[in-house]
Amino acid sequence: MEMFGRSRRQLAFAYALIMCLFMIIIILVMHMAMNWSIFSEQAQELSDAANGVAETQIFYLNNPNADVDENRYYKSVNDRLFFYIFNENKQLMRFERASYRLEPFVQDVIENWSIDDDKVEVFQHTNETGQLSTVMMMSKKIIIGESTQTLYVGKDVTALYSGLRKATYAQVVLGFIALLIASAIGYHMAGRALIPLKEAYEKQKQFAADASHELRTPLAVLLSSSELLLADPSIQNPFLRQVLEDVKSEVKKMTNLVSDLLMVARSDNNALKVKIQKLDLSAILEQVVRTMKPIAEKKNIRLAGENFGKVMINADEQKIKQLAIILVDNAIKYTLEGGTVLVELERVDDKRIAFSVMDSGIGIAAEDLDKVFERFYRVDKARSREMGGNGLGLAIAAEIVKLHDGKISVASKLGEGTKFTVELKVNLKK
């Protein structure tokens, strides 16, 4: 059934959404962890290299005539490390160049350097071919007596950060695949979880259909018996006649309820069929207004129809008539004495028409508007019982509209009234 199919999809979607959020969090956390790991490790290596270069430079300045092993400038043999030492006059004293593709960029960074000493910073640069390069750099002061030199140490970490990006992309792809698999599993598991509910619902539907069908005959006997007794002239006692009238009234209510239940059960079992024929919708609405006027007049309610020009459509005459009666009867029930119920008909376009039933009744709260078409739902249950409502009328109306591939909507404000609008296709296929 569509209800269970919709619930299954909603459960699967909720599960997929939770898994998606979980995957995003995991990927972000892993990316941040790997980024922190790379940065901290490389920053430590850069700091060690800077200390080594600074120590060697101090030794060289203090012993200008000593032989200096240039390899002591590095404690690592990694050829991606580079350094530049400038004196106070911005003259280059010693250096180990960065690669030829990075050196112009590194020189620009040094020229615009504004970062505190011993603080490691990551810089990225895209060359004219679109290749992204990443370097880590730091500066350090070398003080000997009154002389101060500035050391800039850096490392080309392009490969590491490129690997980080590729690993993140791979995680995203794997996460997406895992999400698809998890969604499929969630959809399957949701279907399995709904099987007991679906079986119970099917049994309930069958019981409602069987019970409604079996109750029709005894109720018909009760109704006819009460009518025969009321017609018997020998029964003159006012109390007995009132009891018979009450029995007849309650049997009629039960008969209507059973008929509604049987229709709902048939709709659940897809047993409802529509007999499509060409009909004049305006004539049906006029007939409904005439039929319901005596009921409205008992409550001193003005029932009127407007804009009933001839409108031909293809539809099931009996069900459209039932639909209009449900809406008008509902409007009369919930309109206070002295109010107004208005039925209107208009053409939306060449393919669609719409009729509406508007009342000046008690209205419906905003939070209840999306529930009025649910079975057995009544906004004010106590008042609904007093007015003879069983909570099935609007559910049946919605089912009839669905059978005609139409739309039904409601707009209402508390204390101001309610408007139900039904939109139908003019040429519904048989």
C-alpha positions as CSV (number, residue, x, y, z in Angstrom):
1,M,0.0,0.0,0.0
2,E,1.0,3.6,-0.6
3,M,0.9,4.4,3.1
4,F,3.4,1.7,4.0
5,G,5.5,2.5,0.9
6,R,5.7,6.1,2.0
7,S,6.6,5.1,5.5
8,R,9.3,2.8,4.2
9,R,10.8,5.5,2.1
10,Q,10.7,8.0,5.0
11,L,12.4,5.5,7.3
12,A,15.1,4.8,4.7
13,F,15.6,8.5,4.1
14,A,15.9,9.2,7.8
15,Y,18.5,6.4,8.1
16,A,20.4,7.6,5.1
17,L,20.4,11.2,6.4
18,I,21.8,10.0,9.8
19,M,24.4,8.0,8.0
20,C,25.3,10.9,5.8
21,L,25.8,13.2,8.8
22,F,27.9,10.5,10.4
23,M,30.0,10.1,7.3
24,I,30.5,13.9,7.0
25,I,31.6,14.1,10.7
26,I,34.0,11.1,10.3
27,I,35.6,12.5,7.1
28,L,36.0,16.0,8.6
29,V,37.5,14.6,11.8
30,M,39.9,12.4,9.9
31,H,40.9,15.2,7.6
32,M,41.6,17.5,10.5
33,A,43.5,14.8,12.3
34,M,45.7,14.0,9.3
35,N,46.2,17.7,8.6
36,W,47.2,18.3,12.3
37,S,49.5,15.2,12.2
38,I,51.3,16.4,9.0
39,F,51.6,20.0,10.2
40,S,52.9,19.1,13.7
41,E,55.4,16.6,12.4
42,Q,56.7,18.9,9.6
43,A,56.7,21.9,11.9
44,Q,59.0,20.0,14.4
45,E,61.3,19.0,11.6
46,L,61.4,22.6,10.4
47,S,62.1,23.9,13.9
48,D,65.0,21.3,14.3
49,A,66.4,22.3,10.9
50,A,66.3,26.0,11.9
51,N,68.1,25.4,15.1
52,G,70.7,23.4,13.3
53,V,71.3,26.1,10.7
54,A,71.4,28.8,13.4
55,E,74.0,26.9,15.4
56,T,76.1,26.4,12.3
57,Q,75.8,30.1,11.3
58,I,76.8,31.2,14.9
59,F,79.8,28.9,14.8
60,Y,80.8,30.2,11.4
61,L,80.5,33.8,12.5
62,N,82.5,33.2,15.7
63,N,85.2,31.2,13.7
64,P,85.5,32.9,10.3
65,N,88.7,31.1,9.5
66,A,87.5,27.6,10.4
67,D,86.5,25.0,7.8
68,V,82.8,24.6,7.9
69,D,81.0,21.5,6.6
70,E,78.1,22.8,4.7
71,N,76.2,19.6,5.3
72,R,75.9,20.7,9.0
73,Y,73.3,23.2,7.9
74,Y,70.9,20.2,7.8
75,K,70.2,17.5,10.3
76,S,68.1,15.9,7.7
77,V,69.1,14.8,4.2
78,N,65.7,15.8,2.9
79,D,66.4,17.9,-0.2
80,R,63.1,19.6,0.1
81,L,64.4,21.8,2.9
82,F,65.8,25.2,2.1
83,F,67.0,28.3,4.0
84,Y,68.1,31.9,3.5
85,I,70.1,34.0,5.9
86,F,70.0,37.8,5.6
87,N,71.9,40.4,7.6
88,E,70.5,43.6,9.0
89,N,70.9,45.3,5.6
90,K,68.8,42.7,3.8
91,Q,71.9,41.2,2.2
92,L,71.9,37.5,1.5
93,M,74.7,35.9,3.6
94,R,74.1,32.2,3.1
95,F,71.4,30.1,1.5
96,E,70.3,26.7,0.3
97,R,67.9,27.4,-2.5
98,A,64.5,26.1,-2.9
99,S,63.7,24.4,-6.2
100,Y,63.7,26.6,-9.2
101,R,59.9,26.5,-9.6
102,L,59.4,27.6,-5.9
103,E,62.2,30.1,-5.4
104,P,60.3,33.2,-6.9
105,F,57.4,32.4,-4.7
106,V,59.6,31.9,-1.7
107,Q,61.4,35.2,-2.3
108,D,58.1,37.0,-2.4
109,V,57.0,35.4,0.9
110,I,60.3,36.5,2.5
111,E,60.1,40.0,1.1
112,N,56.6,40.4,2.6
113,W,57.3,38.5,5.8
114,S,55.3,39.7,8.8
115,I,55.1,36.6,11.0
116,D,56.5,36.2,14.5
117,D,59.8,34.4,14.9
118,D,59.6,30.6,15.5
119,K,56.0,30.5,14.3
120,V,55.5,28.0,11.4
121,E,53.1,29.0,8.6
122,V,51.8,27.2,5.6
123,F,51.8,29.0,2.2
124,Q,50.2,27.8,-1.0
125,H,50.9,29.0,-4.5
126,T,49.4,28.1,-7.9
127,N,51.8,28.6,-10.9
128,E,50.8,29.5,-14.4
129,T,50.2,25.9,-15.3
130,G,47.7,25.5,-12.5
131,Q,49.9,23.3,-10.4
132,L,49.4,23.9,-6.6
133,S,52.5,24.1,-4.4
134,T,52.6,24.1,-0.6
135,V,55.5,25.2,1.5
136,M,56.0,25.5,5.3
137,M,58.2,28.3,6.5
138,M,59.5,29.9,9.7
139,S,61.9,32.7,10.7
140,K,64.5,32.8,13.5
141,K,66.8,35.6,14.7
142,I,70.5,34.9,14.9
143,I,72.1,37.3,17.4
144,I,75.9,37.5,17.8
145,G,77.1,40.5,19.9
146,E,75.6,43.6,18.3
147,S,75.0,41.8,15.0
148,T,71.5,40.4,14.2
149,Q,70.8,38.1,11.2
150,T,67.5,36.7,10.1
151,L,67.2,33.0,9.1
152,Y,64.2,31.8,6.9
153,V,63.8,28.1,6.8
154,G,61.3,26.3,4.7
155,K,60.3,23.0,3.3
156,D,58.4,21.9,0.2
157,V,55.5,19.8,1.6
158,T,53.5,19.8,-1.7
159,A,53.6,16.0,-1.9
160,L,52.3,15.6,1.7
161,Y,49.4,17.9,1.3
162,S,48.6,16.6,-2.1
163,G,48.4,13.1,-0.6
164,L,46.2,14.5,2.1
165,R,43.8,15.9,-0.5
166,K,43.8,12.6,-2.4
167,A,43.1,10.7,0.8
168,T,40.2,13.0,1.6
169,Y,38.8,12.6,-1.9
170,A,39.1,8.9,-1.6
171,Q,37.3,9.0,1.8
172,V,34.5,11.1,0.2
173,V,34.1,8.5,-2.6
174,L,34.2,5.6,-0.3
175,G,31.8,7.4,2.1
176,F,29.4,8.0,-0.8
177,I,29.6,4.3,-1.8
178,A,29.1,3.3,1.8
179,L,26.1,5.6,2.0
180,L,24.5,4.1,-1.0
181,I,25.0,0.6,0.4
182,A,23.7,1.7,3.8
183,S,20.7,3.3,2.2
184,A,19.9,0.1,0.3
185,I,20.3,-1.9,3.5
186,G,18.2,0.6,5.4
187,Y,15.4,0.5,2.8
188,H,15.4,-3.3,3.0
189,M,15.4,-3.4,6.8
190,A,12.6,-0.8,6.9
191,G,10.5,-3.0,4.6
192,R,11.2,-6.0,6.9
193,A,10.3,-4.0,10.0
194,L,7.0,-2.9,8.5
195,I,5.9,-6.4,7.5
196,P,4.2,-7.2,10.9
197,L,2.5,-3.8,10.9
198,K,1.3,-4.3,7.3
199,E,-0.1,-7.8,8.1
200,A,-1.9,-6.4,11.1
201,Y,-3.3,-3.5,9.0
202,E,-4.5,-5.9,6.3
203,K,-6.3,-8.0,9.0
204,Q,-7.8,-4.8,10.4
205,K,-9.0,-3.8,6.9
206,Q,-10.5,-7.1,6.2
207,F,-12.3,-7.1,9.6
208,A,-13.7,-3.7,8.9
209,A,-14.9,-4.7,5.5
210,D,-16.5,-8.0,6.8
211,A,-18.0,-6.3,9.9
212,S,-19.5,-3.4,7.9
213,H,-20.9,-5.8,5.3
214,E,-22.4,-8.1,8.0
215,L,-23.9,-5.2,10.0
216,R,-25.9,-3.7,7.1
217,T,-28.6,-6.4,7.1
218,P,-29.5,-6.3,10.9
219,L,-29.4,-2.5,10.8
220,A,-31.8,-2.5,7.9
221,V,-34.1,-4.8,9.9
222,L,-33.9,-2.6,12.9
223,L,-34.6,0.5,10.9
224,S,-37.6,-1.0,9.1
225,S,-38.9,-2.4,12.4
226,S,-38.7,0.9,14.2
227,E,-40.6,2.6,11.2
228,L,-43.3,-0.1,11.3
229,L,-43.8,0.4,15.1
230,L,-44.0,4.1,14.6
231,A,-46.6,3.6,12.0
232,D,-48.7,1.4,14.3
233,P,-51.7,3.4,15.5
234,S,-52.0,1.3,18.6
235,I,-48.9,2.7,20.0
236,Q,-50.0,6.1,21.4
237,N,-47.9,6.3,24.5
238,P,-45.7,9.5,24.1
239,F,-42.8,7.9,26.0
240,L,-42.8,4.8,23.8
241,R,-43.0,6.8,20.6
242,Q,-40.1,9.0,21.8
243,V,-38.0,5.8,22.5
244,L,-38.8,4.5,19.0
245,E,-37.8,7.8,17.4
246,D,-34.5,7.7,19.3
247,V,-33.9,4.1,18.2
248,K,-34.7,5.1,14.6
249,S,-32.3,8.1,14.8
250,E,-29.5,6.0,16.3
251,V,-30.0,3.2,13.7
252,K,-29.7,5.7,10.9
253,K,-26.5,7.0,12.4
254,M,-25.2,3.5,12.7
255,T,-26.3,2.8,9.1
256,N,-24.4,5.8,7.8
257,L,-21.3,4.9,9.8
258,V,-21.4,1.3,8.5
259,S,-21.8,2.6,5.0
260,D,-18.8,5.0,5.4
261,L,-16.7,2.2,7.0
262,L,-17.5,-0.1,4.1
263,M,-16.5,2.5,1.6
264,V,-13.2,3.2,3.4
265,A,-12.5,-0.6,3.6
266,R,-13.2,-0.9,-0.2
267,S,-10.9,2.0,-0.9
268,D,-8.1,0.3,1.1
269,N,-8.6,-2.9,-0.9
270,N,-8.7,-0.9,-4.2
271,A,-12.2,-2.2,-4.7
272,L,-13.7,1.2,-5.3
273,K,-14.4,1.8,-9.0
274,V,-15.5,4.9,-10.8
275,K,-18.0,5.0,-13.6
276,I,-16.8,7.8,-15.8
277,Q,-19.5,9.6,-17.8
278,K,-20.1,13.0,-19.2
279,L,-22.1,15.1,-16.7
280,D,-23.0,18.7,-15.9
281,L,-21.2,19.6,-12.6
282,S,-23.3,22.7,-12.2
283,A,-26.5,20.7,-12.3
284,I,-25.1,18.4,-9.5
285,L,-24.1,21.3,-7.3
286,E,-27.5,22.9,-7.8
287,Q,-29.3,19.6,-6.8
288,V,-27.1,19.3,-3.7
289,V,-27.9,22.9,-2.7
290,R,-31.6,22.2,-3.1
291,T,-31.4,18.9,-1.2
292,M,-29.4,20.4,1.7
293,K,-31.4,23.7,2.0
294,P,-34.1,22.3,4.4
295,I,-31.3,21.0,6.8
296,A,-29.6,24.5,6.7
297,E,-32.9,26.3,7.2
298,K,-33.5,24.3,10.4
299,K,-30.4,26.0,11.8
300,N,-31.3,29.4,10.3
301,I,-28.3,29.1,8.0
302,R,-28.3,30.7,4.5
303,L,-27.2,28.1,1.9
304,A,-26.6,29.5,-1.5
305,G,-24.8,28.7,-4.8
306,E,-23.0,31.1,-7.1
307,N,-21.6,31.1,-10.6
308,F,-23.3,27.9,-11.6
309,G,-22.8,28.2,-15.4
310,K,-23.0,25.0,-17.3
311,V,-19.8,23.0,-16.9
312,M,-19.4,19.6,-18.5
313,I,-16.8,17.2,-17.1
314,N,-16.0,13.5,-17.2
315,A,-16.5,12.0,-13.8
316,D,-18.5,9.5,-11.7
317,E,-21.9,11.2,-11.0
318,Q,-22.8,9.4,-7.8
319,K,-19.4,9.9,-6.2
320,I,-19.2,13.6,-7.2
321,K,-22.6,14.1,-5.7
322,Q,-21.5,12.3,-2.5
323,L,-18.4,14.5,-2.4
324,A,-20.5,17.7,-2.6
325,I,-23.0,16.5,0.0
326,I,-20.2,15.6,2.4
327,L,-18.6,19.1,2.1
328,V,-21.9,21.0,2.3
329,D,-23.2,18.8,5.2
330,N,-19.9,19.4,7.0
331,A,-20.1,23.1,6.5
332,I,-23.7,23.2,7.9
333,K,-22.7,21.1,10.9
334,Y,-20.0,23.5,12.0
335,T,-21.7,26.8,11.2
336,L,-23.5,28.5,14.0
337,E,-27.1,29.6,13.8
338,G,-27.6,32.6,11.5
339,G,-24.4,31.9,9.5
340,T,-23.8,31.4,5.8
341,V,-22.7,28.5,3.6
342,L,-21.7,29.4,0.0
343,V,-21.0,27.0,-2.9
344,E,-19.1,28.3,-5.8
345,L,-18.0,26.9,-9.2
346,E,-15.2,28.3,-11.4
347,R,-13.1,27.2,-14.3
348,V,-9.4,27.2,-13.5
349,D,-8.3,26.6,-17.2
350,D,-9.2,24.6,-20.2
351,K,-8.3,21.3,-18.4
352,R,-9.4,21.9,-14.8
353,I,-12.4,23.2,-12.9
354,A,-12.8,23.9,-9.2
355,F,-15.7,24.1,-6.8
356,S,-15.6,25.4,-3.3
357,V,-17.7,25.2,-0.2
358,M,-17.2,28.2,2.2
359,D,-18.8,28.7,5.5
360,S,-18.8,31.3,8.3
361,G,-18.5,28.7,11.0
362,I,-16.3,28.0,13.9
363,G,-13.1,27.5,11.8
364,I,-10.2,25.1,12.3
365,A,-6.9,25.8,14.1
366,A,-3.8,26.0,11.9
367,E,-2.2,23.0,13.6
368,D,-5.2,20.9,12.7
369,L,-5.5,21.8,9.0
370,D,-3.2,19.0,7.8
371,K,-5.1,16.4,9.8
372,V,-8.7,17.0,8.8
373,F,-8.6,14.5,6.0
374,E,-7.4,11.7,8.4
375,R,-9.8,9.0,9.3
376,F,-11.7,9.4,12.6
377,Y,-9.9,12.7,13.2
378,R,-12.1,15.3,14.8
379,V,-10.8,18.7,15.9
380,D,-13.3,19.0,18.8
381,K,-14.4,15.4,19.6
382,A,-17.1,16.4,22.1
383,R,-18.7,18.9,19.7
384,S,-18.3,16.5,16.8
385,R,-20.4,13.8,18.6
386,E,-23.1,16.4,19.4
387,M,-23.2,17.3,15.7
388,G,-23.3,13.7,14.5
389,G,-19.8,13.5,13.1
390,N,-17.9,10.3,12.9
391,G,-14.6,11.6,11.5
392,L,-14.9,9.7,8.2
393,G,-16.7,12.3,6.0
394,L,-13.6,14.3,4.9
395,A,-11.5,11.1,4.6
396,I,-14.1,9.8,2.2
397,A,-14.2,13.1,0.3
398,A,-10.4,13.0,-0.1
399,E,-10.6,9.4,-1.3
400,I,-13.2,10.4,-3.9
401,V,-11.1,13.3,-5.1
402,K,-8.1,10.9,-5.3
403,L,-10.1,8.5,-7.5
404,H,-10.8,11.4,-9.9
405,D,-7.1,12.3,-9.9
406,G,-8.0,15.7,-8.4
407,K,-6.9,17.9,-5.5
408,I,-8.7,19.0,-2.3
409,S,-7.4,21.7,0.0
410,V,-8.7,23.6,3.0
411,A,-8.2,27.1,4.3
412,S,-9.5,28.2,7.7
413,K,-9.2,30.6,10.6
414,L,-10.7,30.1,14.0
415,G,-13.9,32.0,14.5
416,E,-14.0,33.2,10.8
417,G,-14.9,30.1,8.9
418,T,-13.6,27.4,6.6
419,K,-13.2,27.0,2.8
420,F,-12.8,23.6,1.1
421,T,-11.7,23.7,-2.5
422,V,-11.9,20.7,-4.9
423,E,-10.0,20.8,-8.2
424,L,-11.0,18.3,-10.9
425,K,-9.9,17.5,-14.4
426,V,-12.4,18.2,-17.1
427,N,-11.5,15.2,-19.2
428,L,-10.8,12.4,-16.9
429,K,-9.9,9.2,-18.8
430,K,-12.1,6.2,-18.2
